[in-house]
């Protein structure tokens, strides 16, 4: 791929990458007819008293099970505390893990980076993976030039990452040769279960059954922006199409909380559809079409030097922003069911019922409660 196209990848990254911190949880209004909005102030002491400090435990600092690790206030309502696992950010070659994908089983996939003395980040070579329960990531494949590694995806049968104008796919166990998938546009892509979904030239929607599967072109055309099996969501001018990748049938998504072309990032979960446009996070129930109250108190709202993204799981939605050049990020976890939000330190993303967030020199991985 010609390096003159690098800015195109960078522009896509701003609308897709997910990362984060902040402090205490903020309140939002509940959907009409729902429970009253609640403001979380679990860290605040009674009036006049000193600020409360979470208890620290003596958990193994090298990683592994972290059931006793302090959890950001309000998050314990959403996750199974006993499921928390710590993953070291430091890598064997001295670089730092930069997570780009989270699998539904808890697999973590990412690149590596270094932070210079001025606080600027620089990508390094390689695709790194931590399997469920592992304390640290291991090098999965060396990739050469790092500038194309702006996004990754992982599913039940393999892993996916960009390489120039193609996608590279490696089976789950790494026993077969890496396969190249042609015709990629440089936009987002997905790996859900055993299914790969990507946008090819001309806005064509393509799928394949695992790394070894034969690519299949579907009749729908548009910009691929979100996927939750079996539905891909394509942006076509100011319309959002929902495409069933099993049948190829499509229909326009209606009752949306904003014109879809205005959204900076769109994400789909099994029952949720989320939109972020720098002024608010808006979530819709996919089954009923019911909109939830928008969340307007977003981290770094409107900041031009931060890129924003959103991810949607089975229950929660994560809005994340990351500085374009520095290792600075903030995020907000939103539970539409209760109308609560929780701020997290470090980058974060959700897939299915798994939530990953960064806390200092570790990532924390937890199972979200039903």
N, C-alpha and C positions, 0 to 999 in steps of 0.2 A: 504494500500500500504506500502511495506517495505521501511523504511527510507533510505536504501542503494541506492534506486533509485532516491533520491532527485537530485543528480548531473545531471541526464538525463533531468529533468524538467528545471534545470537552464540553460543547454545548449540550449534547445529549446527556452527559454526566450530570449536569446541573439539575435536570428534570427527573433523574432516576436514582441517584445515590442516596443512601439513607444514613444519617449520622446525627450527633446530638449534645449537652448537659443543661442544667438549670437548677432550681433550688426546690421550692415547695410546690405542691399541687395546687392548681387553680380551679375555680369553679366555673361551670358553664350551665346554661339553662337546660333542663330536661326537655325531651320532646313533648308535644302537647299531650296531656293526659298521663304523662309519666311521673316518676317520683320527683320531689323538689330537688333543685340543684344543691350540692353540698360542697362547701369549701373545706379542703383538707388542711389542717394546721397541726398535724401530729407532732411536729418538732417544736412547737411553741410552748413555752412555760406559762403558768398562770401569770396574770398581770403583775408586774413588779418583780418577778423572779428571773433568775438567769435562764438563758436559752437551754433547752434540753439537749443532751448529747447522747447519740445512740451508743449502746454498749458495744465494745470491741471484743472479738473472740480471738482465740489463739489458733485459728484455722491454719492449715498448712499453706504457707505463702507461695509454694511452688505450683499450686493449682489443685485440681481434683474436686472432690465433694466439698461444698461450701454451705451446708445447711445452716451453720451458725453465723454466716457472713451478714453484717448489717445491711438491711434492705432500705432503699429510699422510702420515706414516709408515704403511705398510701398504696404502695405497690404490693404489700403483703395481702391486701384485699383481693388482688387479681391473680397472684401466682401461688403455686404449691411450694412453700418455702423449703420443704424437704427435698425438692427436686433440683435445687440450685447447684450448678457445677461451675467451677472456675477454670478458665483456659488462659494459660500464660500468653501475653502478647509478645514477649521476647522470643525470637527465633534462633535456631542454632548458629546461623551465620552472623548474628549480631544485629540484624535488622528487626523491624517491628511488624507484627501481623496487622494487616489492614483488611478486615472482613468485608467481603462483597456479596456473599450469598449465604443463606441459611436454609437448610433442608427441613422438610416436615419431620424427619426423624432426629433432628438435632445435629446433623452434619454441618460443619462450618468450612467454607471455602473462601480463600482470599489471596491477595497479593502481599508484597512486602514493601516497606518504606523506611527511610531514615529521616530524622528531623535534625536540621543543621543548627548551629549555635544561634542563628537569628530567628529560629522557630519555623522556618519554611520546610515543607515536606517534599521528598523526592522519591518517586517510585523506583523499585529495584526489580530484578528479574524473578520469574518463577510463579507457579501456582501452588499454594499451600493448602493442606487439608487437615482438619481435626475431626476424627470420627466421633460418634456419640460416646460420651464418657471419657474421652482422652483429655489429658491435662495440657497438651500443647499440640501445635500444628507441625506437620512434617511436609517436606518438599514432595509434591506430587509430580510435577513436570517443570523442567527448565524451559523458558519461553523466549529467551533472547530479548529483543527490544521491549522495554516495559510500557512504552507510551500507549499501546493499544489495550492495555489491561485496565479498562475503566469499569467493567462490570463482569460478573460471573453468574452462573446458575448451577444448581445441583438438584438432582432428582433421585428416585429410587434405583435407577439403573445406570447412572453416570453423572458426568460433570461437563460443563460447557463454558467456554471462554472465547473472546475474540482474538483473531490473529490476522491483521491487515483487513482485507475485504472478505474474509471467510470466518466461519466459526469452527473451533476445534472441539471435538467431542471425545471423551475418554470414558470407557466403561467403568463401572463402580469399583472393580477390583484391579484395574490397570493392567490387565493381562493381554489385551489386544492393542494393536497399534492405534494411535490417535487418528481419528477420522476428520477430514475437512468437509464442511458443508458449504457449498457454493451459493452465490447469489445474494449474500447478505447486504443490507443497506447501511449498516453501521448504527442502526437504532437498537431499541431494547429487544430482549429475547427471554424465553422462559423455559424451565425444565420442571414439569410437574408430574410426579409419579414416574412413569416410563415414557412420557410424551414430551417431545421437544417442539417448541412453537417459536417461529421467527418471521420477520418481515423481509421479503426478498425484493429485488428490483421491480419497480413499477407498482409498489404497494401491494404486491401479491402476498397472501398469507400462506405460509408453508408449515407443515408438520412432519414429524418422523417418529416412529416407534423405537425409542432408544437410539443409541449411537449407530447401531448396525442397520436400523430400519431404512426403508426406501423413502426418500422425501416425497411428500404429496402436496400438490398445490390446490388450494381451495378457491372457489369462484369469487369470494368477497375481496374487495380492494379497499385500502385505506392505510392509515398509520397505526401500527400496533402499539397500544398504550397500556394494556392490562390483560391479565389472564387468571382465571380460576376455573379449573376443569369442571365441565367441558366447554366453557365459554371464553372466547377471546373477544376483546373489546377493541374496535377499530375506530379511529377518529377520521371522519370524512367531512372536511370543511367545518360546519358547525353542527354536525350530527355525530352521535355515538352509536355505532352498530354493535350489536351483540351477535356473535357468530358461534354456532354450535360446531365444534371441530369434528364431532363424530359424523354428523350428517351434512355439513356444509351450509345448512340453512342459516339465514340471518334475519334480524329484525332490528328496528331502531329502538334504542333505549329511551323511554319517555319519562316525564315527571322528574327530570333532573334538577338539582338545586341551583345550577348556573349553566350558562352556555358552555359546553364541554371544551370549546376552543380556548376559553379563558383560563382553563386550569393549567397550572404549571406542572402538576403531577396528578396522575390518576392511578388508583390501585383497586383491585378486586379481591375479596375473600369469599369463602363459601356462601355467606349470607349478607355480605356488606359490599358497598361500592363507595369509595372515598375520593374526594376531590380537594386539592389544595391550590389556592391562587395567590398566596402571599398576604392576603387580607384575612382569610378564614379557612378553617378546615371544615368541610361539609361531608356528611355521611348519610347514605340512603340504605334502607333495608331492601335488599334485592328481591325478597319474596313478596313483600307487600307494597313496595314503592314508597313507604313512609319515610319522610326525611327526619333526621334527628336535628336537634338544635345546633347551629354552627358554633365552632370554637374560634373565637376571635383573638384571644390572648395568646398568640403564637410566639415562640422564641425567635428573636432577631427578625421580627416582622418587617418585611419590606427592605431589609438590608441588601444593598447591591453587591457586597463582597462575599455573600454566602449563597450557596446553591441549596435548593430545597427538594425534598422527596417525601413520599408517603408510602407506607406498606399496610396491608390489611390482613388480619388473621381471622380465625373463627369467631372470636369475641371482641378483640381490641384492634385499634388502629394506631399506628405510630407515625407522627410527623417529625421529620428530622431536617436540620440544617447543618451545613458544614462550610467552613471558610474555604475559599477557592485555593489558597496557597499555604495556609498554616494549619497546624494540628489543633484546631479549635472547632468545637461542634456543640450543638444543643438539640434536645428532643423533647417531645411531649407524647405521652401515652394517653389515649382517650378510650374510655369504656362507654359506648353509647347506651348500654343497658342501664347504667347508674348515673350517667352524665358527669362522671368524675374524670379529672385529668391528673396525671402524675408526671413530674419532671424527673429526668434521669441524667446522670453524669456520663458523658462519653457517647459514642455512636450507638445506635440501636436499630433493630428491625424485628418484624414479626412474620412468621410463616406458620399457618395452621394454628396449632396450640403451643408453639414455641416462641419465646421472647429472648432476644439476645441484646445485651447492652454492655458498654464499656465502662469500667470503673477503675481509673488509674492505669496500672500496668497489667490488668487482667480484663478479660471478657467474662461476663456472667451469663449463663444460659439457664433458663427456667421453663417449666411447663405452666401454661396459663390454665387457670381453673375453668371448668365448663360454664 
